[in-house]
Amino acid sequence: MTLYFADGSPTTEFTDSQIQNALFSVFDQLPKKHKVLAIPPDFTRYHSQAGKITCMAYDYFQSAMTDVMPALGTHDPMSDKQLDKMFPSLPKSLIRPHRWREDVVTVGEVPAEFVRTVTEGIYDKPWPAQLNKLVRDGGHDLILSVGQVIPHEVIGMANYNKNIFVGTGGSQGINESHFVGAAYGMERMMGRADNPLRQILNYAEREFCQDLPLLYIQTVIGPREDGQYVMRGLYVGDDPECFEKAAALSVKVNITTLDREPQKIVAYLDPEEFHSTWLGNKAIYRTRLLIADQGELIVLAPAVETFGEDKQIDALIRKYGYRTTPQIMQFIQDNQDLRNNLSAAAHLIHGSSENRFTVTYCPGHLTEDEVTGVGYQYADLNSMLQKYNPDSLQDGWNMVDGEEIYFVRNPALGLWAAKHRFGS
């Protein structure tokens, strides 16, 4: 078990040449590879710089890199436009789709007793560790799992083996992993590398994936003063230390804590990145630890046109809505369709304000009836963009027409919390 490269700090800024030199120095240490699979994230993680890293890996391995499978999880496949932007020098012929309901195999089950212990009795069923068949049976002698470590609502800190078991996982494993995190409590998970779900995934990798030639390439991305996002850390290895070091830096780089809570937060969803509330609700997940009781979250969502990325999940969101946790738990108990899609149930819990604050969605393509039908308030996008113009707001505190607001330009790239809500 080796940590090949580990470097970064809150002020580090990797250049492209430094990234390439670091990667190539690691690859030079490996035995010659004949068949390489790369598993980067999809376009929803564009800022991770995983696309750039995947292209650099292709430059090194050339014809030995036979397959590239974006870790879609439940997301839609990447479009040609997205592939061109994220992987500009990568032949499209290498791209392999991940069909999370079809192309998977169960490699083992984490015992119910272990799950029950780590979740403090909240969940007591065995967890199925599932992978895309190409990952297990592709005959690769190197599997590059590439991605960004950043606070995450389901797993506490994104990436590492989540990229494998969720990004290329199957419906049962994804459903139950999301639900474990939601049932345990999102606010107890976010920004914490060590948590029940991570322990479950670590168990699965340790017990069921020893024969997989996995090498993790983990990035930490942070903002500069000019608003541009740069690589603050790069960690390459095949053991948990690679992830743990990246997570420790991400806490310093990606978590903003404040002494006081805003009564109003305005979050902007980049139209190139966010087309659904399934993704766009990061505006809720990542700010809920900050907003004051009885406060308001305004979500400016110019390209949001649907709720779920998957048609079946979209229908469930429309049917049940973003209600309180007790209501969702009752819906699960009473309805087979929700029991069969626990990731949808978890998403409904994650997207709820639990009646502690209000959520006002301003979508570009959903109607008022659609938005209010799932439990949110609605406001006209154009009028709200005139009042809260992202081009004239600065990240953080602003005064708008005599009213103090807190602006979050991209909720996918951090976690915002009041100090009293984010204790150690």
C-alpha positions in Angstrom: 0.0 0.0 0.0 1.6 3.2 -1.2 1.1 6.9 -1.1 3.0 7.9 -4.3 2.5 11.7 -4.2 1.0 14.1 -1.6 1.4 17.8 -1.8 -0.8 20.8 -1.1 -1.8 23.6 1.1 -4.5 26.3 1.3 -2.2 28.6 -0.7 -0.7 26.1 -3.2 -1.5 26.6 -6.8 -0.5 23.8 -9.1 0.4 24.7 -12.7 -0.4 22.3 -15.5 3.2 21.4 -15.9 3.5 20.6 -12.2 0.4 18.4 -12.3 1.8 16.5 -15.3 5.2 16.1 -13.8 3.7 14.7 -10.6 1.5 12.2 -12.5 4.2 11.1 -14.9 6.6 10.6 -12.0 4.1 8.3 -10.3 3.3 6.4 -13.5 7.1 5.9 -14.1 7.2 4.1 -10.7 4.6 1.5 -11.8 5.3 -1.7 -13.7 4.6 -1.4 -17.5 0.8 -1.3 -18.0 -0.9 -2.9 -21.0 -4.6 -2.2 -20.3 -5.7 0.9 -18.4 -9.2 2.0 -17.3 -9.7 5.6 -16.2 -12.8 6.5 -14.0 -13.1 10.2 -13.9 -16.2 12.1 -12.7 -18.8 13.4 -15.1 -19.4 17.0 -16.2 -21.1 17.8 -12.9 -17.6 17.7 -11.4 -16.0 19.7 -14.2 -14.1 22.0 -11.7 -12.4 19.0 -10.2 -9.7 19.2 -13.0 -10.2 15.4 -13.4 -10.8 15.9 -17.1 -7.4 17.5 -17.5 -5.8 14.8 -15.4 -7.5 12.0 -17.5 -6.2 13.6 -20.7 -2.7 13.8 -19.2 -2.9 10.1 -18.3 -3.9 9.3 -21.9 -0.9 11.3 -23.1 1.3 9.0 -21.0 -0.3 5.6 -21.6 -1.5 6.2 -25.1 -2.9 3.0 -26.7 -2.6 1.2 -23.3 -5.5 3.3 -22.1 -8.3 1.3 -23.6 -11.4 2.5 -21.6 -12.6 5.7 -20.0 -15.8 5.4 -17.9 -17.2 8.6 -16.4 -18.5 7.8 -12.9 -22.1 8.8 -13.7 -23.8 7.2 -10.8 -27.5 8.0 -11.5 -26.7 11.0 -13.7 -27.4 11.3 -17.4 -24.6 10.3 -19.9 -22.4 13.2 -20.9 -23.2 15.0 -24.1 -20.7 15.4 -26.9 -20.4 19.1 -26.0 -19.6 18.2 -22.4 -17.1 15.5 -23.4 -15.3 18.0 -25.7 -15.0 20.5 -22.9 -14.0 18.2 -20.1 -11.8 15.8 -22.2 -10.5 17.9 -25.1 -7.7 15.6 -26.2 -9.3 12.3 -25.4 -10.7 10.2 -28.3 -14.5 9.7 -27.8 -14.0 6.1 -28.9 -12.6 5.4 -25.5 -15.7 6.6 -23.6 -17.8 3.8 -22.0 -21.3 4.4 -20.6 -22.2 3.4 -17.1 -25.8 2.0 -16.9 -26.5 1.9 -13.2 -29.6 -0.3 -13.5 -28.1 -2.8 -15.9 -24.3 -3.1 -16.2 -23.4 -4.0 -12.6 -22.4 -7.0 -10.5 -22.5 -7.5 -6.7 -19.0 -8.3 -5.5 -20.0 -8.9 -1.8 -22.2 -7.7 1.1 -21.1 -5.7 4.1 -22.6 -7.7 7.0 -25.7 -6.3 8.7 -23.9 -6.5 12.1 -21.2 -4.1 10.9 -23.7 -1.8 9.3 -25.8 -1.7 12.4 -22.7 -1.0 14.6 -21.3 1.9 12.6 -24.7 3.5 12.0 -25.6 3.3 15.8 -28.5 1.0 15.0 -30.1 3.4 12.6 -29.7 0.9 9.7 -29.4 -2.8 10.2 -29.3 -4.5 6.8 -26.4 -5.8 4.8 -25.1 -3.4 2.2 -24.4 -4.7 -1.3 -21.1 -3.6 -2.8 -21.8 -3.2 -6.5 -19.5 -2.3 -9.4 -19.8 -1.9 -13.2 -18.9 -5.2 -14.8 -16.1 -3.4 -16.8 -14.4 -2.4 -13.5 -14.4 -6.0 -12.2 -14.1 -8.0 -15.3 -12.4 -5.8 -17.8 -9.0 -7.4 -17.4 -7.2 -4.1 -16.7 -3.9 -4.0 -15.0 -4.4 -0.4 -13.8 -7.6 1.4 -12.8 -7.2 5.1 -12.3 -10.0 6.5 -10.1 -9.8 10.3 -10.5 -11.7 13.0 -8.7 -12.1 15.8 -6.2 -12.3 15.5 -2.5 -14.9 18.1 -1.2 -17.6 18.2 1.4 -20.6 16.1 0.3 -24.1 15.6 1.7 -24.2 11.8 1.2 -20.7 10.6 2.1 -19.3 13.5 4.2 -16.4 14.0 1.9 -16.7 13.1 -1.8 -14.6 10.8 -3.8 -12.1 8.0 -3.0 -14.0 4.7 -3.1 -17.4 6.5 -3.5 -16.2 7.1 -7.1 -16.2 3.3 -7.5 -19.1 2.0 -5.4 -21.5 4.9 -6.3 -20.0 6.4 -9.4 -20.0 3.0 -11.1 -22.3 1.3 -8.7 -25.7 -0.3 -9.1 -29.2 0.7 -8.2 -29.4 -1.3 -5.0 -26.0 -0.2 -3.7 -26.6 3.5 -4.6 -30.1 3.5 -3.2 -29.1 2.1 0.1 -25.9 4.1 0.5 -27.8 7.3 0.0 -30.4 6.3 2.4 -27.9 5.3 5.1 -26.4 8.7 5.0 -29.8 10.5 5.0 -31.1 8.3 7.9 -28.0 8.8 9.9 -28.3 12.6 9.4 -26.9 14.8 6.7 -25.8 17.5 9.2 -23.8 14.9 11.1 -22.1 13.8 7.8 -21.2 16.8 5.8 -17.5 17.8 5.9 -16.5 14.8 7.9 -14.2 12.2 6.3 -14.8 9.5 9.0 -18.5 8.6 9.1 -20.7 5.5 9.0 -21.1 5.3 5.2 -17.4 5.8 4.6 -16.6 3.0 7.0 -19.1 0.8 5.1 -17.4 1.6 1.8 -13.9 1.1 3.3 -15.0 -2.3 4.5 -16.3 -3.2 1.0 -13.1 -2.2 -0.7 -10.9 -3.9 1.9 -12.8 -7.2 1.7 -14.0 -7.4 -1.8 -11.7 -5.4 -4.1 -8.2 -6.5 -3.2 -7.7 -7.9 -6.7 -8.6 -4.7 -8.4 -5.5 -2.6 -9.4 -6.9 0.7 -8.2 -4.9 3.9 -8.0 -6.6 7.0 -6.7 -5.8 10.4 -8.0 -7.4 13.0 -5.7 -7.6 16.7 -6.1 -8.5 19.6 -3.8 -9.8 22.7 -5.6 -10.1 26.1 -4.0 -10.9 29.7 -5.1 -8.4 32.4 -5.7 -9.1 36.1 -4.8 -10.1 36.7 -8.5 -12.8 34.0 -8.2 -11.0 31.5 -10.4 -10.7 27.9 -9.0 -7.3 26.4 -8.8 -5.8 23.1 -7.7 -4.6 23.4 -4.0 -3.7 19.8 -3.5 -2.9 16.6 -5.4 -2.7 13.2 -3.8 -2.0 9.9 -5.6 -2.0 6.5 -3.9 -3.7 3.2 -3.5 -4.6 3.3 0.2 -6.8 5.4 2.6 -4.0 7.8 3.4 -4.4 9.3 0.0 -8.0 10.2 0.7 -7.4 11.2 4.3 -4.7 13.8 3.4 -6.9 15.3 0.7 -9.9 15.4 3.0 -7.8 17.2 5.7 -6.8 19.9 3.2 -10.4 20.2 1.8 -11.6 21.1 5.3 -9.2 24.0 5.3 -9.9 25.0 1.7 -13.6 24.2 1.0 -15.4 24.9 4.3 -16.4 28.4 5.2 -17.5 29.0 8.8 -19.1 32.2 10.0 -19.7 33.7 13.5 -23.3 34.7 12.5 -26.1 33.3 10.4 -27.5 35.1 7.4 -31.3 35.6 7.3 -31.1 35.5 3.5 -28.8 33.5 1.3 -28.8 33.7 -2.5 -27.3 30.8 -4.4 -26.6 30.8 -8.1 -26.7 27.7 -10.2 -24.4 27.9 -13.3 -26.6 27.1 -16.3 -23.8 25.0 -17.9 -23.6 22.8 -14.8 -27.1 22.6 -13.2 -30.2 21.4 -15.1 -32.1 19.6 -12.4 -32.9 20.0 -8.7 -31.2 16.6 -8.2 -28.0 18.5 -8.8 -29.1 22.0 -8.0 -30.2 21.2 -4.5 -26.6 21.5 -3.5 -27.7 25.1 -2.9 -29.7 23.7 0.0 -27.3 20.9 1.1 -24.2 23.0 1.3 -25.8 26.1 3.0 -28.2 24.6 5.4 -25.7 24.6 8.2 -25.3 28.4 7.8 -28.8 29.8 7.3 -30.6 31.2 10.3 -33.9 29.8 11.7 -36.8 31.2 9.7 -34.4 32.5 7.1 -34.8 32.3 3.3 -32.7 30.6 0.7 -33.2 32.0 -2.8 -32.0 29.7 -5.6 -31.3 31.3 -9.0 -31.6 28.4 -11.4 -31.6 29.6 -15.0 -31.2 26.2 -16.6 -33.1 24.0 -14.2 -35.8 22.2 -16.2 -36.5 19.0 -14.3 -36.3 17.5 -10.8 -34.6 14.1 -11.3 -31.8 13.2 -13.7 -33.5 9.8 -14.1 -37.2 9.7 -15.4 -38.3 7.3 -12.7 -36.7 9.4 -9.9 -38.1 12.6 -11.4 -41.6 11.1 -11.2 -41.1 10.2 -7.5 -39.9 13.7 -6.6 -42.9 15.1 -8.3 -45.2 12.7 -6.5 -43.9 13.0 -2.9 -42.0 16.4 -2.9 -39.4 17.7 -0.5 -41.1 17.2 2.8 -39.8 16.7 6.3 -37.9 13.7 7.3 -40.7 12.2 9.4 -43.1 12.6 6.4 -40.6 11.0 4.0 -40.0 8.1 6.4 -43.7 7.5 6.6 -44.0 7.7 2.8 -41.3 5.0 2.6 -43.2 2.8 5.0 -46.5 3.2 3.1 -45.3 3.1 -0.5 -43.5 0.4 -2.4 -42.3 2.6 -5.2 -40.3 4.8 -2.7 -39.0 1.7 -0.9 -37.7 0.5 -4.2 -35.9 3.8 -4.8 -34.2 4.8 -1.6 -31.8 7.2 -3.2 -34.8 9.2 -4.3 -36.1 9.1 -0.7 -32.7 10.2 0.6 -32.7 13.1 -2.0 -36.1 14.2 -0.7 -34.8 14.3 2.8 -31.6 16.2 1.7 -33.7 18.7 -0.2 -36.0 19.5 2.7 -35.6 22.6 4.9 -37.3 20.6 7.6 -39.5 23.7 8.0 -36.6 25.5 9.6 -36.2 28.0 6.7 -37.9 28.6 3.4 -36.6 27.7 -0.1 -37.5 30.0 -3.0 -36.7 28.4 -6.3 -36.3 30.7 -9.4 -36.0 28.2 -12.3 -35.6 29.0 -15.9 -37.9 26.2 -17.2 -40.1 24.8 -14.4 -43.5 26.3 -13.8 -44.8 27.8 -10.6 -47.2 24.9 -10.1 -44.3 22.4 -10.5 -42.1 24.2 -8.0 -44.8 24.7 -5.4 -46.0 21.1 -6.0 -42.8 19.7 -4.5 -42.9 22.0 -1.5 -40.8 25.0 -2.4 -41.8 28.7 -2.9 -41.5 30.1 -6.4 -40.3 33.4 -7.8 -39.8 34.7 -11.3 -36.2 34.2 -12.5 -35.9 37.4 -14.5 -37.1 39.7 -11.8 -34.9 38.0 -9.2 -31.8 38.2 -11.5 -32.4 41.9 -11.8 -32.5 42.3 -8.1 -29.7 39.8 -7.3 -27.4 40.0 -10.3 -24.6 37.4 -10.0 -22.3 39.6 -12.1 -22.6 42.5 -9.6 -22.6 40.4 -6.3 -19.4 39.4 -4.5 -19.1 36.0 -2.8 -20.2 36.4 0.8 -21.9 39.4 2.3 -23.6 42.0 0.2 -26.1 44.8 0.6 -29.0 44.8 -1.9 -31.6 47.6 -1.6 -30.7 48.1 2.0 -31.0 44.4 2.8 -28.1 42.2 3.9 -27.7 39.0 2.0 -25.0 36.3 1.7 -24.2 35.2 -1.8 -22.9 31.7 -2.9 -21.7 31.7 -6.5 -21.3 27.9 -6.8 -22.7 25.8 -4.0 -21.1 22.7 -5.5 -17.6 23.9 -4.6 -17.8 24.1 -0.8 -19.7 24.0 2.4 -20.9 27.0 4.4 -21.7 26.7 8.1 -22.2 28.7 11.2 -19.5 27.9 13.7 -21.9 26.7 16.3 -23.5 24.3 13.8 -20.2 22.8 12.6 -18.4 21.6 15.6 -15.7 19.0 15.7 
